[in-house]
Amino acid sequence: MGNRVQTTTKKDLVNRIADETGQTKVVVKEIVQRFLDEVIDELASGNRLEFREFGVFEVRERAARRAQNPRTLQKVEVPSKRVVKFKVGRLMREKVEDPPEEEPVVKPEPEKLEPAKPPIPRPSSNSPF
């Protein structure tokens, strides 16, 4: 059993939502983009975003530290920075931990070809026909 990870793009989500809601792709794309812009703006302002059952986004300060360049082994100072953390909500955690069983992939049977018919004999050049 090979677990294949597929990448879903914003365009894929927009198409799916448009199909399921009957809205145009243009309207859905605007709404999805506006939502993403609002999430970014809230986090940039240092605010915490909580979506019940989904999860919580929050900005945390990562402390300054000393690190080592693996190539030169030189010590370098890494400044503090703000990073986004995500804590998974209950519903998402449950669905991810216990994903629905995949339906078995049904490979189409190869088409059964009829045995080749023998070629129709062509009259030879010596033939009177």
N, C-alpha and C positions, 0 to 999 in steps of 0.2 A: 504494500500500500504506500504509494508515494503521495506525500502531502504537497500539493501544488499551491503556492501562494499566488493569488492573482492581485493585480493592482487595479483598484477602482479609482477612476478619476472624477473630478468635479463634473465633467461633461457626462459621464456615465450616470452619476446621481441625478443630474438635471433631467436627463432623458427618462430615467425611471420614474421620477416624481411627476414629470409632465404626463407620461403615459397613464400613471395611476390616478392622477387628479383631473385629467382633462384640460389642464391649463396649458398655455403655450410654453414652449421651451424658453422663449425670450423672457416671459414673466417669471418663470421658475428660476432662471439663471440670475435675474436681477435680485430676487428675494434671497437666494442662497448666497450670492456675493455680498449683499447688504448685511446678512447675518454674520458672515465671516469677518467683514470689516468692523462690525460692532464688537465682536469678540476681541479682535486685535486692539481696538481703541480702549476697551475696558481694561485689558491686561496692561497696556502701555501706561494707563493712568494708575496702575498699581492696585486695581480693584480685583476682587475675588468673584468668579462666576460659578454659580452652582446650578446644575441641571439635575433635578431629582431623578433618581434611578439611573441616570447616565454617568454623572461624575462631577468633579469640581476642578476648575482651573484656578491656579493662584500663582502669583509672582513671589519668588523667594530670592533672597540675597545670598549668593555663593561667596564665601569668605575668600580673601586673598590667600595665596599659598605659594610655597616654593615648589617648583617642579624641576625635572631634569630632562634636557634634550636627549633623547635616546641615541641620536646619531653622534653627537659630540660629547655627551655626558656632562655638558656644562649646566650649572644650576641657573635657573631663570626664575624671575618673580612673575607670578600670574596675578593680575589685579582682580579685585572683587568684581562680581558682575551679577546682574539680575537675570534669573532664568525662570521659565514657565514650568510648573509642576502640574501633573494631572493625577488626580486620585480617582480611581474607577468606582462608579456607583454600583449598587447591588444588582440591578437588572442586567447591566452589561457584564459584570463579573460572572453572574450565573450563566448567561448565554455563551460567553467565551470559554468558561471552564467546561461546560457540558454542551458542546455544539450539536446540532441535529445531525443524525447519522446521514452520511452521504448516500444518495441513491446509487446503486451500482451502475457503472457505465455499461450500456448495452451496445455492443459493437454490431453493426449490421452484418448479416451473413453475406458472404461474397455471392454475387449473382451466379446462379447455376447456368452455365452456358451449354447450349445444345452441342452435341458433337458436330464437328465441322462436316459439311456435306462434301462428298467427293467432287472435284471440279468437273464441270461439263466438258467432255472431250471436244476439242476443236477439230474441225476438219483439217486434215493435213493439206499441204499445198498440192499434193498429187491427187487429191480428191476431186471428182468431177462436180461436186456440189458447191 
